[in-house]
Amino acid sequence: MNVLIVDDEEVLRYGIKAMIERMDLPFIVVGMAEDGVQALEQLVQLEPDVILSDIRMPRMGGLELIQLATAQYPKVRSIILSGYDDFEYAKRAIRLGCKDYLVKPPSFSELRELLLSIYKERSEEKEKLLDETRKSKIINRNQLLIRTDFLRSLIAKSGVLRTTDIREQARGIGLNLDKEHYAVATLKFEKQAELRKKYNSAEWELLKYAAWNITEEMLEHPLCFYDEASHLVMLIKEPLSAEDCIEKCMALRYNINHFLNLTASITISQPVPLSSIGVAYKEVSQLLSMRWVRDKSVVVTSSDTATLTNDNIQYHLDQLLELFKADDTREICSKLNSWVLSVKDSAYSPTALERLAQELKIAVITLYRNLLVCDEDSRTQGLSSMPAWLERLELADSLMELISPLLLAIERLDLKEQSGTLLHNRTVEQAIAYIRARFNSNLNLSSIAEEVNMTPAYFSVLFKKKTGKGVIEYLTGIRMEEAKKLLQETDSKTYQVAEQVGYPDAAYFSNQFKRYTGMTPQEFRNKGQL
């Protein structure tokens, strides 16, 4: 549930926000405002379930805010915050429909108890609605199927049937299509990936039916149905102005969110003759692609997109191809984010946006598979989760949501690589310490690799990558440097020096020493004594 906090004291606003975030309750602070005027500006966009407001504020106080907010959103729950000396104001707030009152600053336990009671009331309200829906669904199922089939065929055959025939058939199944003009609207449920995790198919169908019931009640007629894409399609009867249609659809979206906790985007056509509703349906279905470039659910009308005529998407198609030339994952992330922002600023038509979204899906899938190929350890796990990953892409609501799974996969891969780099560094450091401590014993590649729990082949590649030298080359260097010291600082014989640095064969040691220094051990000693 969404909460809007309104108070002219910044410290109190952030304090209450922090309190709510610490509560184990399904409440999210979606906005904060310093007075009623600012709160009203946020109200339409945020559509909060709960407004938690101070009474006394500059420009517009809590009482006026509650009155205006309740008129616009009658289901919103208001909680008043006030000092001990504001009790008269609190009583007035209660008369305006505000049920709850807290003395500021509210304690954690008081606020949590109040929010918990609101959540329980909402849950009971939802369960009651769903129970009634179950009963009505059983009773009206056949009639609903018949009407849905008819209305689906109507939008598919628009312009083919005569208006008189349409109306006659509609009357035969209890529908009234006697108005001359209708606006067509589509409602698309959002966060589908989350919904599929939260609800099984039977529960989801019940929620859809409940949304249909709410829509029918608000339209005051049964001219609404689900199309093949599970979008809720509505025929809005005249006389309604464009503003009236928008207001009705926004109220519908608010009620579906309030009662069912479902968010949705809605698109609305201009009023058209009954014979043209199929054309209008295709138009509003296309308008849903405008959601790709918005960060939140939208209400879009055909007039909103009248100036969006840019269909030339070649530049952004070329930019998608450039992603495959990126040298590293950070560059891919940067280019993807820049690409999305650029598309948002390009005033593309709905048709162009839909095509770009499909091309972006293909690019994201290809890049993801390329990452799996590069990361051999993750390949099996990644390919096994591919179906769920693809489903998440198909259910995305915006371009940012389309690229988010790839960005997350890249982030995980980068973290893995960083973790692997640290682990590999520690492994090489451990091996070097072991070599320095045991260089005069019978060491070889296998014994050193065994010490750090790696296969000789893999350890050899890793060691050279980190040090620039092979394992035996590094070991030889340590032994030769120690031999040089012994030859210069002691009177030990050559065979004794050889044994002290790990060579039981003095001849072999002399050979290695000359190869390393260009001199025999005796020549090196004599040179040092000059």
N, C-alpha and C positions, 0 to 999 in steps of 0.2 A: 504494500500500500504506500502511496506517495504522500509526503508531508511537505507543506510550505510553512516556513517559519517567518513571522512578521514581527519585528521589534526594532525600535530606533537605537537600541544599545547593541553595538557590534559584539561586545564581549558576551552578552547574554545569548545572542543568536548562535554564535559558534559554540558556546557552552552547551546549549540545548541540543545542537546538532551532534556534538561529541557524545552526549548522553544517549541519544537514540541509536547511534552507531554501535554503542557498547551493549545495547539490549539484544537479547536473543529473540527478536521479533521480526516479522516480515514487513518492516517499515523502512522506507528510503527517503532521505531528505533530498527532494528534487530541486528545491530552490529556497532562497532567503531574500527578504525584502526589508527595507528600513522604514517603510510606511505603507498605508493603504493604497496610495496611488501606484507605487511600484509593484505592489502585490497584484493589483488588478491587471497590470500590463503583463504579468507573468501567468495569470490565471488561465487564459485561453491556450497558451502553448503547453503549460505543465499539467493542467487538469488534475490538481491534487485531490486526494481522497480526504485529507485532513488539513485544515488551516489552523495553525497554532499562533494566535495573535495577541499582542499587547492591546490594552484599551486606549491609552493616551499616547498619540504619536503626532508629529507635525504633518501638515497638509491634509491627511485623512486618517482618522482614528479607527480603532478596531470595530466600533459599533456600525459605522457607515460601511466599512469593508464587508462585514458579515451580512448586512442587509443586501448589498449589491451582489455579493458572491452567491448567496442563497437564492436570489431571484434568477441568476444565470444557471447555477448548478444546485438544484434543490437537494441533491443527495450528498453534497459535501458536508463533512462533519467539522464543526468549528469548536475550538477550545480557546477560552479567553484567559489571558494572563493579566493579573492586576495586583496592585499593592493593597494593603489592608484598608486604606482610606478610600478605595474605589468601589466599595460594595454596591452603592447605588447604580453605578455604571454596569456592574455585573448583573444586577437584577434586570436592567433594561436589555442587556444582551440576551438573557434567558427568554425574555418576552419576544425577542426577534427570532427565536428558534435555536439559539446556542444552548446546548444541553450541559456543557461542561465548563468548569471554572477552576482555575488553579491560582494560588497566591504565588507571586514571583519573588525570588527565583524558585522554580519548582524543584522538589527533591527528586532524586533518581527513582526511588520506590514509588512515589505518588504518580509521576509521569508514566512509568512503566505499567503500573496497575491500570491507569486510565486507557493507555493505548492497547493493552491486552484486552480490556473489556470491549473496546471498539472493534478490535479484530474478531473477537468471539461473536459479537452482534452481526458483523458482516458475514462471517462464516455461516451462522444460523440462517441469515437472510438468503444466502446463496443456496444452501442446502434445501430450504423450503421451496425456492424457485425451481430447483432441479427436480424435486419430488413432484411438484405440480406438472412439470414438463414431462416426466416419465409417464404420468397418467394420461395426459392429453396426447402424447405421442402414440400411445397404444390405441386410443380412440380414433385419432384423426389420420393414422398412417396411410391408409388407402387413398383417402381424399387428397392428402398432401402429395402423394406420388402422381396421381392423375393430373393435378394442377401443375406440378413441376414439369411433367412431360409436355403439357400443352404450352407452357410459357417458354420452355427451351425451344420447342419447335417454332414458336412465334418469332423469336429473335433470329432463328436460322432461316426462316422463310419470309422474312419481312420484305414487302414489295411484291410478293408472288400472290398472296391471298388478297381478296377484296376486303375493305374495311367492314362491310356489312356481314361478310362470312365470318370474319374474326370475332365480331361481337356476338353473333349468333352461337358460335361454338363455345365462346367464353360463358355465355349465360347458361348453356347446357351443363356446365360443371360448377356453377355457382359463383362465377367471376363477373364483375361489372367493369366493362371497358368502354363505357359510353362517353367518356370525355374526348375532346378533340385532340388535345396535346398531352404529352407525358415527358417528364424528364427521366432519364435512365441513370441510375447510380450503381456503382459496384463497391463492395466492401471486402477488403482482403485482410485476413487475420495475419498478424505478424508474430515473430519469434516462434516460428513453426518447429524449429529444431528443439527448443526448450519444451514446447507443448508435447511433442512426441515422446520425450523422456518422462514427462510428468503424468501424462494420461495414456491409458490403453485405448484401443480403437473404439470400444463401446462407450467409454467415458467421453471421448472426444466427440463422437456422434451426438451424444446427449447435450454437450455444451453447444454444438452447432445448432441443434434443434431449439435450445433455449434462446440463442441469439436470434434465430428466426422468429420465435414467439414475441420477443421484445420488439423486433422490427415491425411485425404485423400489428402489434398493439399501438406503436407510435405512428405508423402510417394510417391506421384506422381502416385498413383493407388488406386482403391477403395477396396482393400483387408483388410478392417477393419469393425468390427461389434460389437454390444453389446451382451454379452452372457446372460444366464438366471439370473446371479447375478448382472447384469448391469455393469460389467467390460468391458472396451473397449479392444477388442482383435485385434491384428495387425499381419499380415503376412508380414515380411520384406524380400524382394527379394534379392538374391545374384546378383552380387558379393559384399559382405560386410564382412569385418573382424569384430571380436567381438568388437574392439574399435570403428569401424564405427557405429555399432548397438547402442552401449552405447551413443555415441555422438548424434546420430539422436534422440534417445529417450529422452535424457536430453534436447535437443533443443525443442522437442515437449512439454515436461512438462513445460518448461519455457514459451513457446508461449501460452499455455492454461492458465497458471497463469496470464500472461501479459494481454491477451485479455479478459479473462472471470473471472479472480480473483478466479480461482479454483486450489487447490493444489491436487497433486496426487502422488501415488507411482507406480513404474513400475518394472516389472520383465521380464527378457529376457532369452530365451533358446539358446542353441547352434544351428547352422544351421542343419536342418534335411531334409531327402527326403520328397517329397510331401505326400507319403503314411504314414509317421510317424508323421504328424503334430498333430494328436489327442493325441499321447503320450506326445509330447512336450507341448501341451496345458495343460494337467493334471499336468505336472511338474511345469510350471510357475505359475499355479493357486495355487499350494502348496507353492511355493516360497513366495507368498504374506504373509504367516504367519511369515516371518522374520521381518515384520513390528512390530510385537508384542513387540520385545525387542529393538526397536529403538525409539528415542525420536522425530524424525522428519521423514518426507516422505523420501522414499528411492528409489534408482535404484539398483536392485539386479540381478545378472546373475547366471546361474546354476553353473558356475565355482566358484563363490563366496562361495557357500555352499558345495563344494566338500569335505572339511575337517570336516564338521559338521555332525558327524555320531552318536552322543550320543542319544540313544533312551530310555535309562533307566531312567524313570521319577519317579520311586517309592519313592525316597527320598523326592521329592517336593510334591508328593501326600500325604505322611505321614505328612509333615509340614502343609499342608492345614487342616488336621484333628486336628492338635494341636491348631489351631485358636479357636476351639470351647471349649477348656479347659481354655482359657484366663480368668483371674479374672476381668479385667476391660477394658474399651474402649481404654485407652491409650496403654495397652498391645496389643490389637488387631491392632491398627494403627501401632505400632512399628513392630509387626511381619509381617504384610502385606507388609510394605515398604522393610523390610529385605528379604522377600520371593521374591519379584520382582527383587531386586538387585542380589540375588543369582541365579535366573533363567537366568538373563542376562549374568552372568559369566560362565554358564555351557556348552556352545557350543552345545546346543541341535540341532537336525535335524529339518527341517521345519515341518515334521509330528509330532514330539514330542512336538514342540511349539504349534501347533494347538490343540493338545489334552490337554495340560496344560492350554491353554487359556479357553477351554470349562469347564474344572474342576474348574478353578478360578471363572468363571461366576456363576456356581452352588453354590460355597462357599459364594460368595459375596451376592447372592440373599438370601441364608439361613440366613446368619448373619444379613442382613437387616431386615428380618422378625422377627428374634429373638429380635432385638432392639425394634421393634414396640410392641412386646408382653410385653417387660419389661417396656416400656414407655406408660402407659395406656392413658395418655392425648393426645399423638400423634398418637395413633393407627388408629383412624378413618380417620384422614387427610392423614396419610402415606399410608394406604391401598387404598384410593381413587386416590392417585397419582402413584400407583404401575405400571400401564401400561406405562406411560411416562417414569418412572424410568427404566423399563425393556427395553424399546426401546433404551434409552440412552446407556445401556450396550451392546445391540446388534450392535450398530453403533460405538462402541469404536474402535480406531485405534491401541492402544498400551495397554500393561498390566497396565501401570500407569493410563491410562484413564479408564480402567476397574475398578480399585479400587477407583478412585477419587470420584464417587457418594457416596460410602459407607463412605469414610473418611469425606466427607462433611456432611453426615447425622450424623456421630458420633460427629463432631465438633459442629453442631447445638444442638444436644442432650446434650453435655457437657455444652454448654453455657446456655441452658435452666435450667439444673440442678444447675449450679452456680448461675444463676439469682434466681431460686427457693430457694436455700439455703440462699441467702442474704435476700430474702423476708421473709422466715420463721424465720430467726434469728431476724429480726426487729419485726415480729409479737409476738414472745415470749418475747422479751424485752419490748414491749408495754404492754403485759399482766402482766409481773412482776411489772412494774411501777404502773399499775392500782391496782394490789393486794396490794402493799406496801402503796399506798395512801388511799385505801378504806378497809383495812383489818378489821376495827372495825365496818363495816356495814354488812348488810345481803347479803354476797356474796355466790355464789355457782357456779358450773361448767357452767350452762347455762348462767348466767348473765355475767360471765367473757368471755365466748366464743362469746356472742353477742357483747360485747364491741370491739372485734377484728375482727368482721364480719366473723366468722367461725361457722360451725356446731359443737355442743358439742363433738360428737364422734371423728371427725377429729382433732379438737383442742386438745382433751385429748391425742391422740396418738402423735401428733406433740410436745406437751409440754413435755411429758415424754421422747421423743427421744432427745430433746434438753437439758433438765435439769436433767434427770435421776430420776425424781420424778413425781408422779401424781399431778394434779392441787390441789385437796383438801389436799393432803399430804403437798404440798408446802405452801398452805394457813395456814394450822394448825401450821406448823413450824414458820411462821412469827408471828402468834398470841401468840404462847407459849413463844417465845423469848421476845416479848414485855411484856407478863405477868410476866416473871421472873424479868425484870427490875422494873416493878411497885411494885412487892412484896418486892424487896430489897430496893427500893429508896423512897417508900411512905408508909403512914400509912393506905392506902385504905383498906376497908374490902374486903373479898374474892368475895362477890357478886358484889361489885363496880369494882374490877379488871376485873371480868368476863364480865361485860357490856362494859368496856372501850376497851376490845380486841375483841368484837363482839359476845359474848355469853350471850344472855338474860337469859338463864337457868344456875344458879350457880352450881347446882349439876352436870349437863352435863360437865360444864367447869372443875370442880374438877376431874371428871373421866378422861377427855382428858389430863389434866395436869399431873396426876399421871402416865398415860400411856406413856407420853412423857419424864417425868423426873425420874419416879420411886418413886416420893414422892407426898404427898398431898400439896396444896398451903401453908397450915399452917406449915407443916414440912419443906418445902423449906425456908420459911421466918425465922423460928426458927434457922435453920442451918446457915443461912446467918448472923444471929445476934450473933453467938458464937465467 
